[in-house]
């Protein structure tokens, strides 16, 4: 007999955010880029059970990304977004910094909600 538990409950998407460029494109150090990528995609793989990828786990990625930003490893780079091709000067972005701020907001909004999980696709 198999009991249907919390991890077998249907999941409902409450927020989706699609990034337009590589979150780690401004990180030149391949080791730091790989560490952050694994901390994000490995921790929040949709293949994991929802209980294993709770929203509280965002805090660990936020600590790692904040350290990379503070240590100067996240650089501003020319945006890959072609939405503003008519601009005279290409605009620059710090993709990790922007992503970091978005995740901080998500944690502030959803961090205390029971049963919330995060998946990265």
Backbone bond lengths (Angstrom), bond angles and torsions (degrees), N, CA, C in turn:
res aa  C-N    CA-C-N  psi(-1)  N-CA   C-N-CA  omega(-1)  CA-C   N-CA-C  phi
1 X - - - 1.448 - - 1.530 108.44 -
2 X 1.315 116.69 133.94 1.455 120.97 179.83 1.526 108.79 -114.65
3 X 1.307 114.99 124.43 1.459 119.50 178.43 1.521 109.22 -84.36
4 X 1.296 115.20 136.84 1.457 119.89 176.25 1.519 107.09 -83.45
5 X 1.309 114.58 118.61 1.458 119.20 -176.83 1.505 112.60 -114.32
6 X 1.293 114.93 -171.19 1.457 122.93 -176.18 1.524 112.67 -56.16
7 X 1.333 118.16 -40.84 1.459 120.66 -178.27 1.520 113.28 -70.16
8 X 1.309 117.14 -14.31 1.458 120.45 179.35 1.519 112.25 -96.79
9 X 1.309 117.24 -2.17 1.459 120.60 177.67 1.524 109.62 -66.31
10 X 1.311 115.84 150.47 1.455 119.77 176.48 1.521 109.36 -65.45
11 X 1.297 116.18 143.97 1.456 121.26 178.32 1.525 108.82 -100.80
12 X 1.304 116.41 142.03 1.453 121.66 176.75 1.518 107.90 -118.54
13 X 1.313 115.84 129.04 1.465 119.62 178.86 1.519 108.34 -76.59
14 X 1.326 115.68 125.43 1.465 119.19 178.57 1.519 111.59 -108.92
15 X 1.311 116.51 -15.21 1.451 119.90 177.75 1.513 108.92 -158.14
16 X 1.287 115.54 141.48 1.459 121.49 175.19 1.518 107.05 -136.98
17 X 1.314 115.68 137.01 1.453 119.51 179.63 1.513 107.50 -136.76
18 X 1.313 116.14 120.61 1.459 121.17 -179.92 1.524 108.79 -104.11
19 X 1.319 115.29 122.72 1.463 119.00 177.79 1.518 108.89 -81.63
20 X 1.315 116.31 146.05 1.456 120.67 -177.20 1.522 112.63 -90.33
21 X 1.305 117.70 -17.07 1.454 120.84 -179.73 1.518 109.89 -141.31
22 X 1.304 115.37 170.91 1.452 119.99 -179.65 1.513 112.05 -62.66
23 X 1.299 116.93 123.28 1.460 122.08 -178.57 1.524 111.33 -60.38
24 X 1.314 116.88 -31.61 1.468 120.97 -176.03 1.522 112.59 -104.38
25 X 1.327 118.10 16.01 1.465 120.57 -175.53 1.527 113.14 -65.93
26 X 1.318 118.84 -23.52 1.453 121.24 179.90 1.522 114.16 -90.07
27 X 1.324 116.92 7.26 1.468 120.36 -179.65 1.527 108.34 -102.97
28 X 1.321 115.78 113.06 1.463 120.34 -177.50 1.523 112.83 -80.59
29 X 1.321 117.77 -30.53 1.462 122.13 -178.14 1.537 109.08 -75.21
30 X 1.314 116.46 112.12 1.467 120.70 -175.41 1.531 112.75 -63.98
31 X 1.323 117.18 -30.45 1.465 120.40 179.23 1.529 110.97 -68.30
32 X 1.313 116.55 -43.98 1.468 120.93 178.75 1.527 109.45 -67.19
33 X 1.334 116.71 -41.69 1.460 120.53 178.06 1.526 110.90 -59.68
34 X 1.336 117.21 -44.41 1.469 121.55 179.48 1.528 111.37 -64.92
35 X 1.340 116.86 -41.11 1.464 121.11 179.70 1.537 110.67 -62.50
36 X 1.313 116.70 -45.52 1.458 120.38 179.69 1.526 111.22 -67.57
37 X 1.300 116.37 -40.65 1.462 120.42 179.43 1.526 111.32 -61.62
38 X 1.314 116.72 -44.59 1.467 120.67 178.78 1.528 110.54 -66.26
39 X 1.326 116.77 -40.00 1.464 120.45 179.44 1.527 111.14 -62.89
40 X 1.319 116.68 -27.89 1.454 120.48 -179.77 1.526 112.04 -90.73
41 X 1.309 116.92 -58.17 1.465 120.17 -174.36 1.525 112.43 -73.84
42 X 1.319 117.53 -34.83 1.465 119.90 178.55 1.509 112.96 -71.16
43 X 1.310 116.16 -38.69 1.462 121.48 -177.47 1.524 112.49 -74.89
44 X 1.327 116.42 -32.05 1.458 120.33 -173.31 1.528 113.45 -117.30
45 X 1.318 116.44 27.93 1.460 120.82 176.99 1.527 109.93 -62.02
46 X 1.321 115.38 135.23 1.470 120.20 178.38 1.526 111.47 -64.91
47 X 1.325 117.75 -13.31 1.459 121.33 178.31 1.531 112.10 -76.56
48 X 1.331 117.17 -18.25 1.461 121.22 178.06 1.527 110.34 -79.26
49 X 1.310 115.20 154.13 1.456 120.22 176.09 1.537 108.57 -65.36
50 X 1.315 118.34 145.64 1.465 120.75 179.97 1.527 113.64 -52.91
51 X 1.331 117.88 -36.03 1.465 120.36 -179.45 1.525 112.15 -66.86
52 X 1.323 117.48 -18.84 1.458 121.59 -179.70 1.527 112.83 -90.70
53 X 1.327 117.31 -6.91 1.466 120.57 -178.12 1.526 110.92 -131.97
54 X 1.319 113.45 49.80 1.464 120.37 -179.75 1.518 112.34 -66.05
55 X 1.313 114.99 157.12 1.459 121.13 -177.70 1.532 111.49 -61.03
56 X 1.319 117.32 -27.58 1.470 120.13 179.57 1.526 112.00 -63.34
57 X 1.324 117.49 -22.33 1.467 120.63 179.00 1.526 112.61 -71.35
58 X 1.330 116.29 -11.35 1.460 119.21 175.45 1.526 110.97 -62.68
59 X 1.327 115.95 -28.17 1.458 119.97 -178.02 1.531 111.68 -58.76
60 X 1.317 117.57 -39.66 1.465 120.60 179.91 1.521 110.75 -65.11
61 X 1.323 117.06 -45.20 1.464 119.18 177.74 1.525 110.56 -63.80
62 X 1.327 117.03 -39.26 1.461 120.33 179.07 1.529 111.34 -62.41
63 X 1.326 117.47 -38.01 1.474 120.27 177.17 1.535 110.11 -63.50
64 X 1.327 116.12 -45.36 1.469 119.88 -179.45 1.528 111.66 -65.18
65 X 1.318 116.32 -43.88 1.465 118.87 -178.96 1.530 111.09 -69.26
66 X 1.328 116.83 -36.64 1.466 119.48 177.78 1.532 111.13 -63.60
67 X 1.314 116.73 -39.27 1.464 120.15 177.56 1.527 110.40 -63.67
68 X 1.320 117.46 -43.84 1.465 120.95 178.57 1.525 110.83 -61.36
69 X 1.311 116.54 -40.40 1.467 120.85 179.38 1.523 110.43 -67.56
70 X 1.335 116.74 -48.65 1.468 120.64 -178.87 1.523 112.41 -63.71
71 X 1.338 117.06 -33.41 1.463 121.25 179.93 1.527 112.70 -79.67
72 X 1.319 117.10 0.60 1.460 120.81 177.95 1.520 114.08 79.15
73 X 1.319 117.14 20.31 1.460 120.43 -179.31 1.523 113.63 -88.88
74 X 1.307 117.06 -9.76 1.460 121.27 178.55 1.520 107.95 -106.39
75 X 1.306 115.63 108.24 1.457 121.23 -173.23 1.523 111.89 -99.41
76 X 1.311 114.10 157.01 1.457 120.65 172.65 1.525 106.78 -79.16
77 X 1.307 116.31 138.13 1.458 120.53 179.91 1.524 109.37 -140.92
78 X 1.329 115.14 163.19 1.461 120.16 178.69 1.527 108.00 -65.82
79 X 1.306 115.30 131.73 1.455 120.80 -178.11 1.524 111.94 -64.23
80 X 1.330 114.99 143.03 1.458 121.26 175.11 1.522 110.73 -86.40
81 X 1.324 116.98 -9.61 1.459 122.39 -178.10 1.527 109.46 -71.22
82 X 1.304 116.57 122.76 1.462 121.55 -177.70 1.524 112.56 -96.76
83 X 1.316 117.31 15.24 1.459 121.17 -178.96 1.525 112.07 -65.07
84 X 1.328 116.83 -23.37 1.466 121.05 -176.80 1.523 110.77 -117.72
85 X 1.314 117.08 44.10 1.469 121.46 -177.95 1.520 113.04 -61.92
86 X 1.329 117.80 -22.92 1.455 120.46 -178.25 1.536 112.86 -80.37
87 X 1.322 117.47 -5.07 1.463 121.57 177.93 1.529 109.75 -70.31
88 X 1.319 116.41 143.96 1.469 120.73 178.81 1.522 111.64 -66.34
89 X 1.317 116.50 -42.93 1.458 122.30 -179.43 1.521 109.22 -111.80
90 X 1.324 117.26 133.76 1.466 117.98 175.37 1.532 109.32 -67.52
91 X 1.299 116.63 146.64 1.459 118.21 -179.90 1.524 110.14 -92.21
92 X 1.314 114.18 154.59 1.458 120.05 -178.91 1.515 109.89 -107.54
93 X 1.319 114.29 152.25 1.460 121.26 179.80 1.523 108.84 -138.90
94 X 1.309 114.51 154.05 1.447 121.25 169.46 1.521 104.16 -113.50
95 X 1.321 115.81 92.95 1.458 120.64 -170.57 1.514 113.12 -63.17
96 X 1.324 118.37 -38.17 1.461 119.75 179.08 1.523 110.77 -67.02
97 X 1.320 116.97 -40.98 1.467 120.53 178.41 1.529 110.53 -62.10
98 X 1.313 117.64 -44.21 1.465 121.21 178.76 1.525 110.70 -63.11
99 X 1.327 117.00 -44.28 1.460 121.80 179.39 1.526 110.45 -64.03
100 X 1.319 115.93 -41.47 1.471 121.83 178.25 1.530 110.11 -57.64
101 X 1.322 116.60 -47.06 1.462 120.47 179.67 1.527 111.47 -63.71
102 X 1.332 117.41 -39.75 1.460 120.37 178.98 1.532 111.06 -63.58
103 X 1.340 116.25 -42.14 1.467 119.70 179.71 1.530 111.32 -68.60
104 X 1.327 117.27 -35.34 1.462 119.59 175.60 1.532 110.59 -60.80
105 X 1.311 115.37 -41.58 1.456 120.15 178.32 1.527 109.99 -63.80
106 X 1.330 116.90 -45.75 1.466 120.39 179.36 1.520 111.28 -58.67
107 X 1.325 116.32 -43.38 1.461 120.48 179.39 1.527 110.85 -64.53
108 X 1.328 117.19 -41.06 1.464 120.62 179.04 1.527 111.48 -64.60
109 X 1.309 117.25 -37.93 1.459 121.22 -177.35 1.529 111.95 -79.33
110 X 1.326 117.20 -45.51 1.461 121.20 -171.31 1.532 114.76 -107.58
111 X 1.317 118.10 -5.96 1.458 121.69 -172.44 1.511 116.31 -57.94
112 X 1.315 117.77 -31.50 1.464 121.05 -177.57 1.526 113.71 -97.74
113 X 1.317 116.61 0.83 1.460 120.03 -179.87 1.525 109.65 -78.35
114 X 1.317 117.96 132.50 1.472 119.91 -179.98 1.537 111.05 -72.76
115 X 1.326 114.73 143.19 1.461 120.69 173.66 1.510 116.43 77.29
116 X 1.323 118.38 6.78 1.459 121.13 -179.78 1.525 109.17 -78.44
117 X 1.319 115.91 136.35 1.461 120.27 174.33 1.527 108.63 -130.91
118 X 1.313 115.53 162.45 1.458 122.52 -177.27 1.515 107.90 -122.14
119 X 1.321 116.26 137.73 1.466 119.31 172.21 1.517 109.12 -132.33
120 X 1.317 114.95 142.72 1.458 122.78 179.12 1.522 106.91 -112.72
121 X 1.296 115.69 126.97 1.469 120.07 179.09 1.497 110.08 -121.66
